């Protein structure tokens, strides 16, 4: 079927979503709040490491293996839940994820043994993140927004997830300091309730008379995966996003403990995470706008090279309270700002039909990096007494990712180019 048919269906989706149902703007707002809560809960959990280790006598590895597994589960299950959201609608998947997150936090409040913490923080919360995380929201919204504004919408939702660090991190710190780690988990579970209320407004169900995108494009899931894995740009993008996961999870999971071991206190780590979130709110919006007009691969290369330079400068200079503040501010500019151009590049290369699933595969690579960033960080600290080796690895990986993105071909897949040519009237 011609590219015109595909474009007509896309336009029809946008029109009905804004006139015949819930306005797209309100969907974006609901998605932003869900991303804020989901990512905010995830990013504040490492604050519990120092208090729980002190109270329960666990090793850093006992705590961190659960966080590492959480990231791995999140990534491994993202393509699955993305496919379920495509077929049954995002609301059902988001509601399931929200309920599982609340249940996981409740069990975490009773985790007096590493096994219980692994089950709840690792398996349950990891699955909840895959079902109620930012990827499902981005996939649902991406189909409803015009291509020219899609990356900006991704930037808005991603910036909201960063706002979760700003808003929920100080709340989590206050709960820890006033109620203790167990009661604090219960309080955070209560903060997850808005996800249940807003999930029904995300996305739009297909009517019986409306053809599916598969019927329009005549492409199967297997064909979509085969097409993607034969595209060199997709492979390079997947490798590059692995590095992003390694970076953000190593810093997110271990920075508070890194500062605690240096005598600066875990509380400074909480402040640093909040600063990262503040600056990332604006950078996600900014990079979302920039990536909608400039080369997405170029934007990504700049971000990864910038991270490598920042990590190198941070470990070279003396560690002080002010060096932490400066590091957090600059890292905030480079934190989740990779997401809008990465998701936008997936849509640009292959279209929106299987965007959630294909981004889920790329995100799985991100979460493998997250698993290794969390686990190897704990292993290095327990075995060597410092994080120096992991800081050096982070620098090297940043350079590698920056180089990988330079070689990505941003041209759409041959199938889309053929459709576009067929849709162009002959002169």
Buried (B, 14 or more C-beta within 10 A) or exposed (E): EEBBBBBEBBEEBBEBBBEEBBEBEBBBBBBBBBBBBBBBBBBBBBBBBBBBBEEBEBEBBBBBBBBBBBBBBBBBBBBBBBBBBBEEBBBBBBBBBBBBBBBBBBBBBEBEEBEBBBBBBBBBBBBBBBBBBBBBBBBBBBBBBEBEEBBBBBBBBBBBBBBBBBBBBBBBBEBBEEEEBBEBBBBBBEBBEBBBEBBBBBBBEBEEEBEEBBEBBEBEBEBBBEBBEEBEBBBBBBBBBBBBBBBBBBBBBBBBBBBBBBEBBBBBBBBBBBBBBBBBBBBBBBBBBBBBEEBBBBBBBBBBBBBBBBBBBBBEEEBEEEEBBBBBBBBBBBBBBBBBBBBBBBBBBBBBBBBBBBBBBBBBBBBBBBBBBBBBBBBBBEEEEEBEBBBEBBBEBBBBBBBBBBEBEEEBBEBBEEBBEEEEEEE
